[in-house]
Amino acid sequence: MSKKPVPHTFQNISELKYVNADHNSLRYRVIMRYIYQEYQRMRYWLKPEEIYAGVQEWNLLENYTLDMCQSDLEQLVQWKNLSPRHDGGRVATVEEYLRKKFQYFLTPYSIEIERMLEGLEKIRGYGGSLEPTLFDTIAECLNKIRLGTSEGSDDTLTAAEAHQLWSELIAAFTRLQKTSVDYIASLQTSRAEELMATEAFLAYKETLTEYLRNFVQALQRKAYRIEAQLQQMRPGLLQQFWEKVVAEELARPTLEEEFTGEQLLADMQESWDGLHRWFVGEAYGESELMLLEISTKETIARVVRSVLRIQERRRSGLSRRRELDYLARWFYRCQTPEEAHRLAAAVFGLFPARKLQGQDERTTESTTQSMWQEQPTVRPLRSRSRQRLERDDAPTEIVNHDRQKKEAKLKLFRQRQEELELLMRLTDRPVVKMSELGIVNGTTRLRLLYWIGRCLQAGRGHAFRTPEGIEVKLINPGVRNRVVLQCTDGQLEMPDYQLRVSWTGVDRGEAASRRGGGR
């Protein structure tokens, strides 16, 4: 078993002292946040007077003076949060000439610390998401790397193309790993447990279950493909690919401290080992992808159990006397014990045994006699109900709905097939305008309105993706120009929306096979 690499240093980080300083912590935090906001506005070097004036506008520090601000800036310089440089501008008085004037600039550590603090202020839980399309991105990048590094290949990758592919691969893997783990963790919190125990959770059940199921299906379809691609990578050719990436990285001019080629290769090897371990696993344990699949399936099962408990709690107050009386008569009509056993297995299934206290009166001492041949022991049962409520409705039979289920499944399959065919026809157009559709039928109109509604609810991007990898994006959500959509069953006045339907890493054949396999 290989050891994990040891970090280069565990030294004390002086740049973090201003966050929880014993004295004047508020003053340091206010100054650093103001300088960071000005840094985002591309104002890098600031004078003490500018910093003092900006801090005073927030009205957070009482009796704060320019001398106190200057002292705080010097302390931040000692903690390596700020970098000073001499201000060689004009001076108006002798005092300004004798006193050294400086301008201040944030250090790289301070920028990342403020960026982290700004992100912490926005955290409202674990967040995260499940994005099945990231599997397509990872598989596509691995396929291009494998083809571009194969011997005798005509599509040999250049250094710039290799660097771009590596960046896309690591970015997609990092996002998949972080967002998926965070989203599953958000469903394990005590707040999620409390929500799943309430009846309000029934409104989210279908959406949440479908969301998790789509992710598991995409994971199962793409995991084996990615695993096979990782195992087909030859170490020698992969090393040549990394050397191209390192060459492109070193060729980019920078004024900061540069990493050596050996350090970059070591970091890339570590990232590749993490990617390989996440999808393929190691000899002594399962892959993290398998653990993610198990956790997602367990979450789906937990959601279903929560819904069943809520429904059972709803039905617990209803009397089932007539249904049980009807079932008892059904058992009474059974001619043989075997028939009664089959009926009990179909009605009750497996259930835990219950122990009833009493003394059996055996008619024989034979050990070969079956328990079903013994005389029953009669025990009178007293009703615990304080009042008997008669129900007016007659008992209902247990009806077999297999035929209706098959018809509903076939109808749903046809609807999805028609929707996919419509999407594939619309991908041939650059833009789908409502004013240029001509006469459409009622089913197409409902699908268009459904897609527009999903795009408007999607937020800033105004787009969504289908399980087949087709992206539907609303280009002009704020359009005011209205048109009349001609339909076979009437006319609909609506804004002249424009949709763009495009593929995202999935070809037509694969999309068609997904729908065909769903039958």
C-alpha positions in Angstrom: 0.0 0.0 0.0 1.5 3.3 -1.1 1.8 6.1 1.5 0.2 9.4 1.0 2.5 12.3 0.2 3.5 14.4 3.2 2.8 18.2 2.9 5.8 20.4 2.6 5.3 22.4 5.8 3.1 22.6 8.8 4.3 26.0 9.9 2.2 28.6 11.7 0.2 30.8 9.2 0.7 34.4 10.4 -1.7 35.7 7.7 -4.6 34.2 9.7 -3.9 36.1 12.9 -6.0 39.1 12.0 -9.2 37.0 11.7 -9.2 36.1 15.5 -6.8 38.6 17.0 -7.1 39.2 20.7 -7.3 42.9 20.3 -8.7 45.1 17.5 -10.0 42.1 15.4 -12.9 44.1 14.1 -10.6 46.9 12.9 -8.4 44.5 11.0 -11.4 42.7 9.5 -13.0 45.9 8.3 -9.7 47.2 6.7 -9.0 43.9 5.0 -12.5 43.6 3.6 -12.4 47.1 2.2 -9.1 46.5 0.5 -10.3 43.2 -0.9 -13.4 44.9 -2.3 -11.3 47.5 -4.0 -9.0 44.8 -5.3 -12.1 43.2 -7.0 -12.7 46.6 -8.6 -9.1 46.5 -10.0 -7.8 49.1 -7.6 -4.7 47.4 -6.3 -2.5 50.0 -4.5 -4.3 52.1 -1.9 -3.1 55.0 0.3 -3.8 55.1 4.0 -6.1 58.1 3.5 -8.1 56.3 0.9 -8.4 53.2 3.2 -9.4 55.4 6.2 -12.1 57.3 4.2 -13.5 54.0 2.9 -13.7 52.4 6.3 -15.4 55.5 7.8 -18.2 55.2 5.3 -19.3 51.9 6.9 -19.8 53.5 10.3 -18.6 50.4 12.1 -15.7 51.9 14.1 -16.3 54.6 16.7 -13.7 57.2 17.5 -11.4 55.8 14.8 -8.6 58.1 13.7 -6.2 58.2 10.8 -3.3 57.4 13.1 -5.0 54.3 14.4 -5.6 53.2 10.8 -1.9 53.7 10.0 -1.0 51.6 13.1 -3.4 48.9 12.0 -1.9 48.9 8.5 1.7 48.5 9.9 0.5 45.6 12.0 -1.1 43.9 9.0 2.2 44.4 7.1 4.0 42.5 9.9 1.6 39.7 9.6 2.3 39.5 5.9 -1.3 40.4 4.9 -0.3 43.6 3.1 2.7 44.5 0.9 3.9 48.1 1.2 5.7 50.3 -1.3 6.9 53.8 -1.0 4.6 56.5 -2.4 6.7 58.9 -4.4 3.9 61.4 -5.1 3.9 65.1 -4.5 3.9 66.4 -0.9 2.2 69.5 0.3 3.7 70.0 3.8 7.0 69.5 5.5 5.4 66.9 7.8 4.4 64.8 4.8 7.9 65.1 3.4 9.5 63.9 6.7 7.0 61.1 7.2 7.4 58.1 4.8 4.3 57.5 2.8 3.3 54.1 1.6 0.7 52.4 -0.6 -0.6 48.9 0.3 -1.4 45.9 -1.7 -3.0 42.5 -0.7 -0.7 39.5 -0.6 -1.8 36.2 -2.3 -2.6 34.5 1.0 -4.8 37.4 2.1 -6.8 37.4 -1.2 -7.6 33.7 -0.7 -8.4 34.2 3.0 -10.9 37.0 2.2 -12.3 35.0 -0.7 -12.8 32.1 1.7 -14.4 34.3 4.4 -16.7 35.8 1.8 -17.8 32.3 0.7 -18.3 31.2 4.3 -20.8 34.1 4.8 -22.9 32.8 2.0 -23.1 29.1 3.1 -26.6 28.0 4.0 -26.1 24.2 4.4 -24.0 21.7 2.4 -25.4 22.7 -1.0 -24.0 20.6 -3.8 -25.9 19.0 -6.8 -25.9 15.9 -8.9 -24.9 16.6 -12.5 -25.0 13.5 -14.7 -23.5 15.5 -17.6 -20.1 15.6 -15.8 -19.7 11.9 -16.5 -20.0 12.7 -20.3 -17.4 15.4 -20.0 -14.9 13.2 -18.2 -15.5 10.3 -20.6 -15.1 12.6 -23.6 -11.8 14.1 -22.3 -10.4 10.7 -21.5 -11.3 9.4 -25.0 -9.5 12.4 -26.6 -6.5 11.9 -24.5 -6.3 8.2 -25.3 -6.7 8.9 -29.1 -4.3 11.8 -29.0 -1.6 9.7 -27.3 -2.0 6.5 -29.3 0.9 5.3 -31.4 0.4 6.0 -35.1 -2.6 8.3 -34.4 -3.3 11.0 -36.9 -4.8 13.3 -34.3 -1.7 13.9 -32.2 -2.3 16.5 -29.5 -0.4 19.8 -29.4 0.9 21.2 -26.2 -1.9 23.8 -26.0 -4.6 21.1 -26.8 -3.1 18.8 -24.2 -3.2 21.6 -21.5 -6.8 22.4 -22.4 -7.9 18.8 -22.2 -6.2 18.2 -18.8 -7.7 21.4 -17.4 -11.2 20.4 -18.5 -10.8 16.8 -17.1 -9.6 17.9 -13.7 -12.2 20.7 -13.4 -15.0 18.3 -14.3 -13.7 15.6 -11.9 -13.3 18.1 -9.0 -16.8 19.5 -9.5 -18.3 16.0 -9.7 -16.5 14.8 -6.6 -17.3 17.9 -4.5 -20.9 18.6 -5.5 -22.1 15.0 -5.4 -20.6 14.4 -1.9 -22.0 17.7 -0.6 -25.5 17.0 -2.0 -25.7 13.5 -0.5 -24.4 14.9 2.8 -27.2 17.5 2.8 -29.7 14.7 2.8 -28.2 13.1 5.9 -28.6 16.2 8.2 -31.0 16.4 11.1 -33.0 19.1 9.3 -33.5 16.7 6.3 -34.6 14.0 8.8 -37.2 16.3 10.3 -38.5 17.3 6.9 -38.9 13.7 5.8 -41.0 13.0 8.9 -43.6 15.7 8.0 -46.5 15.5 5.5 -45.0 18.5 3.6 -42.3 16.2 2.4 -44.8 14.4 0.1 -44.7 17.4 -2.3 -41.0 16.9 -2.8 -41.0 13.1 -2.9 -41.5 12.6 -6.6 -39.0 15.3 -7.7 -36.3 14.2 -5.3 -36.7 10.5 -6.2 -36.6 11.2 -9.9 -33.5 13.5 -9.4 -31.6 10.8 -7.6 -32.7 8.0 -10.0 -31.5 9.9 -13.1 -28.1 10.4 -11.5 -27.8 6.7 -10.6 -28.8 5.7 -14.1 -26.2 8.0 -15.6 -23.6 6.8 -13.2 -24.3 3.2 -14.1 -24.2 3.9 -17.8 -21.0 5.9 -17.8 -19.0 4.4 -14.9 -17.9 1.3 -16.8 -16.9 3.3 -19.9 -14.7 5.6 -17.8 -13.2 2.7 -15.9 -12.3 1.0 -19.1 -10.7 4.1 -20.5 -8.6 4.6 -17.4 -7.4 1.1 -17.5 -6.4 1.4 -21.2 -4.1 4.3 -20.6 -0.5 3.2 -21.1 1.9 4.8 -18.5 4.5 5.7 -21.2 2.1 7.5 -23.5 0.4 9.1 -20.5 3.8 10.4 -19.4 4.3 12.0 -22.8 0.9 13.7 -22.6 1.9 15.1 -19.2 5.1 16.4 -20.6 3.2 18.4 -23.2 1.0 19.9 -20.5 4.0 20.8 -18.4 5.7 22.4 -21.4 2.6 24.5 -22.1 2.4 25.6 -18.5 6.1 26.6 -18.3 5.8 28.5 -21.6 3.2 30.9 -20.1 5.0 34.0 -18.9 4.5 34.9 -15.2 6.3 37.2 -12.8 5.6 35.1 -9.7 7.5 32.2 -8.4 7.4 29.4 -10.9 7.1 25.7 -10.2 9.6 23.4 -11.7 8.7 20.7 -14.2 9.3 18.0 -11.7 6.8 19.6 -9.2 4.2 20.0 -11.9 4.6 16.4 -13.0 4.3 15.2 -9.4 1.1 17.2 -8.9 -0.4 15.8 -12.1 0.5 12.3 -11.1 -1.2 12.8 -7.7 -4.3 14.2 -9.5 -4.4 11.2 -11.9 -4.0 8.8 -9.0 -7.0 10.4 -7.3 -9.1 10.2 -10.5 -8.1 6.5 -11.0 -8.8 5.7 -7.3 -12.2 7.4 -7.5 -13.5 5.5 -10.5 -11.5 2.2 -10.4 -10.6 1.8 -6.8 -7.6 0.0 -5.2 -6.7 -3.6 -4.5 -7.7 -3.3 -0.8 -11.0 -1.5 -1.1 -13.9 -0.4 -3.3 -13.9 2.7 -5.4 -15.4 5.9 -4.2 -17.7 5.9 -7.1 -19.2 2.6 -5.9 -19.6 4.1 -2.4 -21.4 7.1 -4.0 -23.7 4.8 -5.9 -24.5 2.8 -2.7 -25.2 6.1 -0.7 -27.5 7.4 -3.4 -29.5 4.1 -3.5 -29.7 4.1 0.3 -31.0 7.7 0.1 -33.7 6.7 -2.4 -34.7 3.8 -0.1 -34.8 6.1 2.9 -37.0 8.6 1.0 -39.5 5.8 0.0 -39.6 4.5 3.6 -40.3 8.0 4.9 -43.2 8.4 2.5 -44.6 5.0 3.5 -44.4 5.9 7.2 -46.3 9.1 6.5 -49.0 7.3 4.5 -49.3 4.6 7.2 -49.7 7.3 9.8 -52.5 8.8 7.7 -54.3 5.5 7.5 -53.7 4.5 11.2 -56.9 6.2 12.3 -59.2 4.5 9.8 -61.2 1.4 10.7 -60.6 -1.6 8.5 -63.3 -3.9 10.0 -65.2 -4.5 6.8 -62.1 -5.2 4.8 -60.9 -7.7 7.4 -64.3 -9.3 7.5 -64.2 -9.7 3.7 -60.7 -11.2 3.9 -61.8 -13.6 6.6 -64.6 -14.9 4.4 -62.1 -15.3 1.6 -60.0 -17.5 3.9 -63.1 -19.4 5.0 -63.8 -20.4 1.4 -60.4 -22.0 0.9 -60.8 -25.7 0.5 -57.3 -26.9 1.5 -54.6 -25.5 3.9 -52.2 -25.1 1.0 -54.6 -22.8 -0.7 -54.9 -20.8 2.5 -51.1 -20.6 2.8 -50.9 -19.2 -0.7 -53.6 -16.6 0.0 -51.8 -15.6 3.2 -48.5 -15.2 1.4 -50.1 -13.0 -1.2 -52.0 -10.9 1.3 -49.6 -10.5 4.2 -46.2 -11.6 2.9 -43.4 -12.2 5.4 -43.9 -10.7 8.8 -42.2 -11.2 12.2 -43.5 -13.9 14.5 -45.7 -13.0 17.5 -45.8 -14.9 20.8 -49.1 -15.5 22.4 -49.2 -16.6 26.0 -51.2 -19.7 26.8 -51.2 -23.5 27.3 -51.8 -25.8 24.4 -54.0 -28.8 24.9 -52.4 -31.6 22.8 -54.5 -34.6 21.7 -51.5 -36.8 21.0 -47.9 -37.2 22.1 -46.7 -38.2 18.6 -43.8 -36.0 17.3 -44.6 -36.7 13.7 -48.0 -35.0 13.8 -48.0 -31.6 12.1 -49.0 -28.4 13.9 -51.7 -27.9 11.3 -53.4 -31.2 12.4 -53.7 -30.0 16.1 -56.9 -28.7 17.5 -57.0 -24.8 17.7 -56.7 -23.1 21.0 -59.6 -20.7 21.4 -58.8 -17.4 23.2 -61.6 -14.7 23.4 -60.4 -11.3 22.3 -62.0 -8.2 23.8 -62.2 -5.0 21.6 -60.2 -2.1 22.9 -62.4 0.4 21.0 -64.6 2.6 23.2 -67.2 2.8 20.5 -68.1 0.8 17.4 -68.4 2.8 14.2 -70.2 1.3 11.3 -69.1 2.1 7.8 -71.6 2.6 5.1 -69.4 1.6 2.2 -69.4 -2.0 1.1 -66.1 -4.0 1.1 -64.1 -3.8 -2.0 -62.3 -6.6 -3.8 -58.6 -6.7 -4.4 -58.4 -5.9 -8.1 -55.5 -6.9 -10.4 -54.2 -3.8 -12.2 -51.5 -5.5 -14.3 -53.2 -4.6 -17.6 -53.7 -1.0 -16.7 -50.0 -0.7 -15.6 -48.8 -2.1 -18.9 -51.0 0.3 -20.8 -49.8 3.2 -18.8 -46.1 2.2 -19.2 -46.6 1.9 -22.9 -48.3 5.2 -23.1 -45.5 6.9 -21.1 -42.9 5.3 -23.4 -44.6 6.6 -26.5 -44.9 10.1 -25.1 -41.2 10.1 -24.3 -40.3 8.8 -27.7 -42.4 11.5 -29.4 -40.7 14.1 -27.2 -37.3 12.9 -28.1 -38.1 12.9 -31.8 -39.4 16.4 -31.5 -36.2 17.5 -29.8 -34.1 15.8 -32.5 -36.0 17.6 -35.2 -35.5 21.0 -33.4 -31.8 20.5 -33.1 -31.5 21.0 -36.9 -32.6 24.6 -36.4 -30.2 27.3 -35.1 -33.0 29.0 -33.2 -36.6 27.9 -32.7 -38.9 31.0 -32.8 -42.5 30.8 -31.8 -43.5 33.1 -34.7 -41.9 30.7 -37.3 -43.3 27.4 -36.1 -46.4 27.5 -38.3 -49.4 25.3 -37.3 -48.6 22.9 -34.5 -50.8 20.3 -32.8 -52.0 20.4 -29.2 -49.3 17.9 -27.9 -46.5 20.0 -29.4 -48.0 23.2 -27.9 -48.1 21.6 -24.4 -44.5 20.4 -24.8 -43.3 23.9 -25.9 -45.0 25.6 -23.0 -43.6 23.0 -20.6 -40.0 23.6 -21.9 -40.5 27.4 -21.7 -41.7 27.1 -18.1 -38.7 24.9 -17.1 -36.3 27.4 -18.6 -37.9 30.4 -16.8 -37.7 28.5 -13.5 -34.0 27.5 -14.1 -32.6 30.8 -12.9 -29.8 32.8 -14.4 -28.9 30.4 -17.2 -32.6 29.9 -18.4 -31.7 26.4 -19.6 -32.1 22.7 -18.6 -30.9 19.4 -19.9 -32.8 16.2 -20.6 -31.6 12.8 -19.4 -30.4 12.2 -23.0 -28.0 15.1 -22.8 -30.0 17.6 -25.0 -29.9 21.2 -23.7 -32.9 23.5 -24.2 -32.1 27.1 -23.6 -34.4 30.2 -23.6 -32.5 33.0 -25.4 -34.8 35.9 -24.8 -36.7 35.4 -21.5 -37.7 39.1 -21.2 -39.1 39.6 -24.7 -42.2 41.8 -24.9 -43.1 41.2 -28.6 -46.2 39.0 -28.7 -47.3 36.7 -31.5 -50.2 34.3 -32.1 -49.3 30.6 -32.2 -51.5 28.8 -34.6 -52.6 25.4 -33.3 -54.8 22.7 -34.6 -57.2 23.2 -31.7 -57.2 27.0 -31.5 -54.9 30.0 -31.3 -52.6 31.0 -28.4 -51.3 34.6 -27.9 -47.9 34.5 -26.2 -44.5 36.3 -26.3 -42.2 35.5 -29.2 -39.9 33.3 -27.3 -36.8 31.8 -28.9 -35.3 28.4 -27.9 -32.0 26.9 -28.8 -31.9 23.1 -28.7 -28.4 21.6 -28.9 -26.5 18.4 -28.0 -24.1 18.2 -25.1 -21.6 15.4 -25.6 -24.1 12.8 -26.7 -24.7 11.7 -30.3 -28.1 10.9 -31.9 -27.5 7.2 -32.0 -26.7 6.9 -28.3 -29.7 9.1 -27.4 -32.0 7.0 -29.5 -30.6 3.8 -27.9 -31.4 5.2 -24.5 -35.1 5.7 -25.3 -35.2 2.3 -27.1 -33.7 0.5 -24.1 -36.2 2.1 -21.7 -39.0 0.0 -23.1 
